[in-house]
């Protein structure tokens, strides 16, 4: 991976030089660039401080859209696109003195820590995150020209104290960071939409005077008995940086398979016949149902289903069919809630949030 990232980054640099000067680096110059990158990559994989407890800012970035790419393109092409993305992102990380702690498939975890030369690990992490999103925007323009699917990035950032050091055995060990703050960074990233940067409240409190961010939103995450606050980073005015959001939704959607009892509503009357369906995904405002029969658009159903994760049975929930299509002998209906009790609504939201956080 290290050799591939270096070569891809060197190729990107060569293209930039040619674009701006009309010439290319000599073979010797290119070799020197690759050697410098190898050294910087090796340095970035080393501990940023002595082993032990340290306050750091963690950045977890996950590439979205690779499922479509992997399903529609040859494996060699998928690997090439993934390496191109990771090379671009690695270059941004190195520019802001971040340490790539590990690649996790199509995601990357980065640690920012204070050093004698750099005392601003929170600001560097935030600037890095915005520039990573800008890099992905430029990369997607290349994908459009090459007729490749778009690939997006979701980013989660958290600041806190972690245990950092080399963990493992005599057979294998590596430098890593562990602890609850690492887990929280991962949970925050899971909630990010395409092109979005979310940060914890602890990160925001260390940078509120530098950034433009949304009001806090409370979400339930796995492993926490109380909801946590997170904010969306919108811009860093002092750096003239703005996040190029790619996706806007009313809420998150989470895949699931939950049995659901349905009854058609005629006027003000609920029909006695029970239709057995399955909930395929759910959001704060609706769900997707797998039905054994066709239901006309705009028809209203009364629903009853179990939300095991939050120990709650939802009854008397009403939803309208917004769209419906047939797949492999079953009918898939998009439903929007029309009537849901004040007791049930927060349970649905908590259920969705726990599903998102456990992905």
C-alpha positions as a printed NumPy array, in Angstrom:
array([[  0.   ,   0.   ,   0.   ],
       [  2.758,   2.466,   0.92 ],
       [  4.574,   1.929,  -2.394],
       [  1.319,   2.359,  -4.362],
       [  0.321,   5.551,  -2.527],
       [  3.756,   7.072,  -3.173],
       [  3.661,   6.219,  -6.878],
       [  0.114,   7.536,  -7.304],
       [  0.943,  10.776,  -5.509],
       [  4.105,  11.212,  -7.604],
       [  2.004,  10.732, -10.758],
       [ -0.435,  13.412,  -9.541],
       [  2.464,  15.788,  -8.869],
       [  3.94 ,  15.099, -12.295],
       [  0.585,  15.944, -13.911],
       [  0.321,  19.19 , -11.959],
       [  3.848,  20.248, -12.956],
       [  3.121,  19.495, -16.602],
       [ -0.162,  21.411, -16.492],
       [  1.388,  24.527, -14.959],
       [  4.774,  24.569, -16.748],
       [  4.279,  22.566, -19.924],
       [  7.235,  20.359, -18.915],
       [  7.636,  17.275, -16.737],
       [ 10.016,  16.323, -13.958],
       [ 13.1  ,  14.45 , -15.085],
       [ 13.505,  10.806, -14.153],
       [ 15.997,  11.858, -11.467],
       [ 13.627,  14.531, -10.143],
       [ 10.749,  12.076, -10.014],
       [ 12.936,   9.57 ,  -8.151],
       [ 13.841,  12.241,  -5.591],
       [ 10.17 ,  13.149,  -5.091],
       [  9.297,   9.495,  -4.496],
       [ 12.14 ,   9.16 ,  -1.993],
       [ 10.936,  12.224,  -0.09 ],
       [  7.406,  10.861,  -0.027],
       [  8.601,   7.474,   1.196],
       [ 10.415,   9.171,   4.046],
       [  7.436,  11.345,   4.939],
       [  5.078,   8.369,   4.835],
       [  7.362,   6.363,   7.086],
       [  7.619,   9.284,   9.49 ],
       [  3.835,   9.703,   9.557],
       [  3.349,   6.062,  10.51 ],
       [  5.513,   6.45 ,  13.613],
       [  4.196,   7.434,  17.043],
       [  3.658,  11.165,  17.404],
       [  4.62 ,  11.045,  21.084],
       [  5.837,   8.708,  23.793],
       [  3.544,   5.76 ,  24.473],
       [  0.833,   6.506,  27.011],
       [ -2.202,   8.767,  27.436],
       [ -2.3  ,  11.794,  25.111],
       [ -4.874,  14.331,  23.988],
       [ -5.297,  14.119,  20.234],
       [ -7.799,  14.956,  17.532],
       [ -8.976,  11.933,  15.577],
       [-10.241,  12.136,  12.005],
       [-12.021,   9.171,  10.459],
       [-12.908,   9.444,   6.76 ],
       [-14.943,   6.841,   4.918],
       [-15.369,   6.602,   1.151],
       [-18.971,   6.183,   0.022],
       [-19.954,   4.76 ,  -3.337],
       [-17.491,   1.907,  -3.62 ],
       [-20.264,  -0.696,  -3.395],
       [-21.618,   0.577,  -6.721],
       [-18.13 ,   0.74 ,  -8.187],
       [-17.231,  -2.802,  -7.053],
       [-20.488,  -4.207,  -8.421],
       [-20.153,  -2.633, -11.858],
       [-16.413,  -2.504, -12.626],
       [-13.556,  -5.006, -12.918],
       [-11.617,  -5.607,  -9.708],
       [ -8.41 ,  -4.139, -11.161],
       [-10.2  ,  -0.893, -11.971],
       [-11.782,  -0.725,  -8.503],
       [ -8.379,  -1.122,  -6.846],
       [ -6.89 ,   1.578,  -9.084],
       [ -9.663,   4.046,  -8.196],
       [ -9.351,   3.245,  -4.482],
       [ -5.6  ,   3.799,  -4.558],
       [ -6.072,   7.076,  -6.436],
       [ -8.509,   8.294,  -3.765],
       [ -6.272,   7.243,  -0.876],
       [ -3.25 ,   8.871,  -2.524],
       [ -5.083,  12.21 ,  -2.809],
       [ -6.305,  12.013,   0.77 ],
       [ -2.87 ,  10.982,   2.064],
       [ -1.291,  14.008,   0.403],
       [ -3.72 ,  16.312,   2.226],
       [ -3.049,  14.58 ,   5.548],
       [  0.733,  14.932,   5.171],
       [  0.378,  18.61 ,   4.295],
       [ -1.236,  19.2  ,   7.694],
       [  1.172,  17.009,   9.676],
       [ -1.349,  14.286,  10.437],
       [ -0.372,  10.703,  11.22 ],
       [ -2.149,   8.029,   9.193],
       [ -2.739,   5.474,  11.912],
       [ -4.285,   2.926,   9.565],
       [ -6.247,   2.284,   6.398],
       [ -9.449,   0.333,   7.076],
       [-10.527,  -0.947,   3.675],
       [-11.993,   2.135,   2.006],
       [-11.62 ,   4.359,   5.076],
       [ -8.682,   6.097,   6.722],
       [ -8.017,   6.995,  10.375],
       [ -5.759,   9.944,  11.097],
       [ -4.286,  11.203,  14.385],
       [ -3.385,  14.852,  14.956],
       [ -1.281,  15.607,  18.033],
       [  0.674,  18.566,  19.33 ],
       [  4.43 ,  18.517,  18.793],
       [  7.112,  21.039,  19.816],
       [  6.697,  22.632,  16.379],
       [  2.881,  22.344,  16.065],
       [  0.516,  23.187,  18.955],
       [ -2.763,  23.397,  17.029],
       [ -3.877,  19.801,  16.444],
       [ -7.617,  20.661,  16.444],
       [ -7.31 ,  23.397,  13.816],
       [ -5.034,  21.275,  11.615],
       [ -7.524,  18.403,  11.729],
       [-10.439,  20.635,  10.736],
       [ -8.572,  22.326,   7.885],
       [ -7.408,  18.897,   6.722],
       [-11.002,  17.623,   6.723],
       [-12.283,  20.496,   4.569],
       [ -9.392,  20.132,   2.115],
       [-10.065,  16.384,   1.901],
       [-13.642,  17.134,   0.837],
       [-12.385,  19.656,  -1.715],
       [ -9.926,  17.058,  -3.046],
       [-12.77 ,  14.557,  -3.452],
       [-14.829,  17.151,  -5.337],
       [-11.96 ,  17.63 ,  -7.801],
       [-11.467,  13.872,  -8.071],
       [-15.114,  13.368,  -8.951],
       [-14.741,  15.833, -11.812],
       [-12.043,  13.514, -13.167],
       [-14.371,  10.548, -12.671],
       [-17.055,  12.297, -14.721],
       [-14.606,  12.79 , -17.591],
       [-13.565,   9.12 , -17.362],
       [-17.169,   7.86 , -17.054],
       [-16.539,   6.421, -13.591],
       [-19.088,   6.438, -10.74 ],
       [-18.889,   9.286,  -8.233],
       [-17.184,   8.558,  -4.907],
       [-17.953,  10.598,  -1.809],
       [-16.456,  11.088,   1.634],
       [-18.038,  11.177,   5.069],
       [-15.835,  12.499,   7.896],
       [-16.109,  12.334,  11.683],
       [-13.811,  14.252,  14.061],
       [-13.373,  13.927,  17.832],
       [-10.907,  15.376,  20.335],
       [-10.016,  13.611,  23.557],
       [ -7.513,  11.532,  25.491],
       [ -6.467,   8.175,  24.027],
       [ -3.98 ,   5.476,  24.828],
       [ -1.305,   5.559,  22.139],
       [  1.504,   3.093,  21.694],
       [  2.691,  -0.074,  20.011],
       [  0.338,  -2.972,  20.679],
       [  0.658,  -6.627,  19.7  ],
       [  3.103,  -9.458,  20.203],
       [  6.595, -10.511,  19.203],
       [  5.131, -11.913,  15.991],
       [  3.299,  -8.757,  14.996],
       [  2.725,  -5.321,  16.494],
       [  1.853,  -1.853,  15.287],
       [  1.425,   1.676,  16.569],
       [ -2.218,   2.495,  17.236],
       [ -4.6  ,   4.465,  19.41 ],
       [ -7.329,   2.929,  21.542],
       [-10.003,   4.101,  23.954],
       [-13.533,   5.442,  24.179],
       [-12.641,   8.616,  22.261],
       [-11.543,   6.486,  19.3  ],
       [-14.868,   4.657,  19.381],
       [-16.751,   7.962,  19.528],
       [-14.905,   9.265,  16.461],
       [-16.044,   6.157,  14.588],
       [-19.645,   6.609,  15.744],
       [-19.644,  10.244,  14.628],
       [-18.291,   9.314,  11.192],
       [-21.099,   6.754,  10.789],
       [-23.643,   9.587,  10.976],
       [-21.941,  11.714,   8.314],
       [-23.626,  12.021,   4.946],
       [-21.781,  12.289,   1.643],
       [-19.576,  15.376,   1.66 ],
       [-20.36 ,  16.116,   5.308],
       [-17.964,  16.757,   8.215],
       [-19.317,  16.098,  11.704],
       [-17.441,  16.876,  14.921],
       [-17.961,  16.157,  18.588],
       [-18.841,  18.846,  21.098],
       [-15.381,  18.474,  22.67 ],
       [-13.791,  19.364,  19.324],
       [-16.159,  22.299,  18.819],
       [-15.414,  23.75 ,  22.264],
       [-11.725,  23.943,  21.288],
       [-12.363,  25.692,  17.956],
       [-15.669,  27.6  ,  18.253],
       [-13.923,  30.925,  17.553],
       [-12.393,  29.597,  14.316],
       [-15.259,  27.805,  12.591],
       [-18.788,  28.18 ,  11.339],
       [-20.855,  25.21 ,  12.523],
       [-24.479,  24.177,  12.982],
       [-26.307,  24.051,  16.298],
       [-25.672,  20.808,  18.221],
       [-27.803,  17.799,  17.38 ],
       [-28.285,  15.019,  19.898],
       [-27.939,  11.444,  18.695],
       [-27.91 ,   8.079,  20.401],
       [-24.798,   6.005,  19.771],
       [-23.931,   2.444,  20.647],
       [-22.203,   2.055,  24.013],
       [-23.534,   5.312,  25.522],
       [-26.425,   5.53 ,  27.986],
       [-27.064,   9.184,  27.103],
       [-27.235,  10.933,  23.716],
       [-24.141,  12.785,  22.528],
       [-23.918,  16.191,  20.865],
       [-22.357,  16.607,  17.455],
       [-22.175,  19.541,  15.045],
       [-21.686,  19.898,  11.316],
       [-18.673,  21.903,  10.191],
       [-19.811,  24.408,   7.553],
       [-16.76 ,  26.616,   6.984],
       [-13.498,  27.965,   8.381],
       [-13.851,  31.689,   7.572],
       [-10.299,  32.713,   8.535],
       [ -8.923,  30.204,   5.991],
       [-11.617,  31.027,   3.392],
       [-12.602,  27.375,   3.324],
       [-16.141,  26.104,   2.851],
       [-17.278,  22.482,   2.93 ],
       [-18.683,  21.417,  -0.481],
       [-21.654,  19.351,   0.751],
       [-22.835,  16.663,  -1.682],
       [-25.974,  15.308,  -0.028],
       [-28.901,  16.748,   1.905],
       [-31.542,  14.594,   3.595],
       [-34.292,  15.184,   6.102],
       [-32.777,  12.451,   8.257],
       [-30.596,   9.363,   8.162],
       [-31.889,   6.05 ,   6.849],
       [-30.813,   2.715,   8.287],
       [-31.264,  -0.732,   6.792],
       [-33.013,  -3.343,   8.916],
       [-35.393,  -6.315,   8.65 ],
       [-38.277,  -5.911,  11.058],
       [-41.626,  -7.756,  10.741],
       [-44.565,  -5.372,  10.435],
       [-48.335,  -5.869,  10.708],
       [-50.286,  -3.629,   8.314],
       [-53.972,  -2.767,   7.951],
       [-55.528,  -0.678,   5.191],
       [-57.338,   2.487,   6.215],
       [-60.618,   3.378,   4.495],
       [-61.722,   6.87 ,   5.432],
       [-61.678,   6.871,   9.22 ],
       [-61.948,   3.074,   9.511],
       [-59.114,   0.588,   9.883],
       [-59.855,  -2.617,   7.967],
       [-59.618,  -5.883,   9.948],
       [-57.507,  -7.779,   7.401],
       [-53.837,  -8.122,   8.461],
       [-51.098,  -7.799,   5.829],
       [-47.74 ,  -9.254,   6.894],
       [-44.861,  -7.096,   5.659],
       [-41.175,  -6.455,   6.418],
       [-39.522,  -3.109,   7.119],
       [-36.367,  -2.883,   4.942],
       [-35.148,   0.518,   6.111],
       [-36.328,   3.309,   8.356],
       [-35.799,   7.039,   8.815],
       [-37.195,   9.61 ,  11.228],
       [-40.018,  10.398,   8.801],
       [-40.858,   7.116,   7.126],
       [-39.794,   3.636,   6.088],
       [-39.546,   1.204,   3.216],
       [-41.83 ,  -1.83 ,   3.301],
       [-41.618,  -5.165,   1.527],
       [-45.236,  -6.187,   0.85 ],
       [-46.805,  -9.382,  -0.546],
       [-49.297,  -7.371,  -2.662],
       [-49.653,  -4.099,  -4.527],
       [-50.969,  -1.107,  -2.575],
       [-51.992,   1.976,  -4.513],
       [-49.976,   5.17 ,  -4.105],
       [-51.522,   7.565,  -1.537],
       [-53.231,   4.725,   0.345],
       [-52.747,   4.894,   4.132],
       [-51.763,   1.91 ,   6.274],
       [-51.859,   1.462,  10.025],
       [-48.615,  -0.16 ,  11.165],
       [-47.484,  -2.151,  14.184],
       [-43.86 ,  -3.242,  14.673],
       [-41.268,  -4.065,  17.33 ],
       [-38.211,  -1.853,  17.929],
       [-36.128,  -4.38 ,  19.838],
       [-33.042,  -2.166,  20.142],
       [-34.987,   0.325,  22.261],
       [-37.374,  -2.199,  23.876],
       [-40.484,  -0.607,  22.403],
       [-43.478,  -1.816,  20.396],
       [-44.869,   0.793,  18.019],
       [-48.64 ,   0.599,  17.589],
       [-51.148,   2.847,  15.861],
       [-48.569,   4.33 ,  13.482],
       [-50.075,   5.621,  10.227],
       [-48.103,   5.934,   6.985],
       [-48.937,   6.822,   3.374],
       [-47.602,   5.029,   0.274],
       [-45.449,   7.528,  -1.621],
       [-44.07 ,   5.165,  -4.258],
       [-44.151,   1.453,  -5.   ],
       [-42.346,  -0.932,  -7.354],
       [-42.135,  -4.674,  -7.911],
       [-38.933,  -6.644,  -7.256],
       [-38.619, -10.439,  -7.56 ],
       [-42.278, -11.101,  -6.907],
       [-42.588,  -8.719,  -3.941],
       [-43.704,  -5.117,  -3.756],
       [-41.382,  -2.465,  -2.298],
       [-43.219,   0.599,  -0.995],
       [-41.779,   3.895,   0.193],
       [-43.895,   5.102,   3.123],
       [-44.142,   8.49 ,   4.847],
       [-45.448,   8.742,   8.411],
       [-48.707,  10.699,   8.588],
       [-49.575,  10.126,  12.25 ],
       [-47.166,   8.979,  14.952],
       [-47.52 ,   9.549,  18.689],
       [-45.254,  11.83 ,  20.725],
       [-44.158,   8.759,  22.664],
       [-43.318,   6.753,  19.549],
       [-41.485,   9.432,  17.549],
       [-38.353,   9.661,  19.791],
       [-38.242,   5.859,  19.979],
       [-38.114,   5.666,  16.179],
       [-35.361,   8.285,  16.102],
       [-33.355,   6.457,  18.76 ],
       [-33.792,   3.16 ,  16.873],
       [-32.519,   4.698,  13.625],
       [-29.562,   6.335,  15.379],
       [-28.509,   3.091,  17.068],
       [-28.678,   1.268,  13.741],
       [-26.565,   3.948,  12.05 ],
       [-23.998,   3.888,  14.872],
       [-23.678,   0.089,  14.718],
       [-22.921,  -0.071,  10.965]])
